[in-house]
Each structure stands twice: as C-alpha cells, then as structure tokens.
Amino acid sequence: MNNKEIRMENNSSRNTNSVFHSDKNVIRFNSHSGFTIIELIIGVMIIGIAFVAVMFAHTQIQTNSTRVEFTLRSTVLANSIMKVVRSHNFDENESPPWSSMLGPDESSSSEFDDVDDYIGYVWPSQSAGYTGYTVTTRVFYVNPSISLLDSTGVITDYKRIIISVYTDGLPQPVILSSLITHHGP
C-alpha cells in the first residue's frame, strides 16, 4: 500500500457516520442525532423568557384598557354634570350687579336656579350607575384681562365652572372646565 491509498482509506473511514455517503449514494443517520440536555435547557429557557414577555405585555394591555375605561366613564359623568350646571342661569340676579356671595341659595338641589348653587354639592353618582366615583364642583368669577384659569376675587361677567371626577381606578381626577358669561341684554 502506498501513501495515496492510505489517505483515501482514512478519508472513507471518516465518512461512514455522515448523513450522505458519497460512494454509495445512500442516506445514513448519524448515530448521535437528537438534542443534548444543554440544547433542551436552552430551548426551555428561551420559551420561558418568551412566555414571561407575552404575559407582561398582556398585563400592560389589560391595565391600559382598565385605565381607558375609567377615564371614559369619568369623562361621560363629568360631561353630563356640566350640562346640568350650565343649563341654569348665570347668577341669582337677572342683570348686574351680580351676587357677591357664591354658593347655594336654596336648600334642595331641585330648587337650584343658578350655576354657583352647585358649589359644594355632593352628586349622587351611585344612583346613576357610577359607584365608586366622587364628583366635586367649583364655580368662581374670573377676570379675562388677568386670568381665565384662576379666581381673581373680583365680581365680573365671567364664571369658571370646574367639574372634577375622582375614582380609585385613576391616579388623578378627570377635570372638565367651562367658562360661562351672562347671555342676556
């Protein structure tokens, strides 16, 4: 045997375990096919990490969905209350001079006749299907030449109405604000 034949013999003996044997065109399976324990552990870890990521995303979506629902319900409640308040007169007096004391002039909410009567009124949100919601109302005079957002303590032709809706489902209240003026002669 010469060196050339020995090399060929060694090469052919190495290929006996290969998937495809070139000499006979026969497909053979490797005696070491399958997954090792390390490959299985890595696969399980990857699946576990993916599962945790999917569960985290699901929790975030559910939390955001709940927050959106509370915000929507709070906004609807604030808007309906704002409509009730704005449906009343600007002031107790029909024309200037306007009332210097703001607040309820009547003993019952059914007798409220102007917007500032709702200051400090406790809205019955439970009866309207809004259990767990608290609504507060603020009404004050504003001076447009100084500030439209804050009370100036001066009687003017403008009042700001602020409806705040609080619920445990939101970290901050939903606040709806409106500016109203006397719309008469």
Secondary structure, DSSP 4 states (H G I P E B T S, - for coil): --HHHHHHHHHHHHGGGSSEETTTTEE---TT-S--HHHHHHHHHHHHHHHHHHHHHHHHHHHHHHHHHHHHHHHHHHHHHHHHHHTSBS-SSSSSSPPSS-S--SSSGGG--BGGGGTT----TTTTT-TTEEEEEEEEE-BTTTBSSS--SS--SEEEEEEEEEETTSSS-EEEEEEEE----
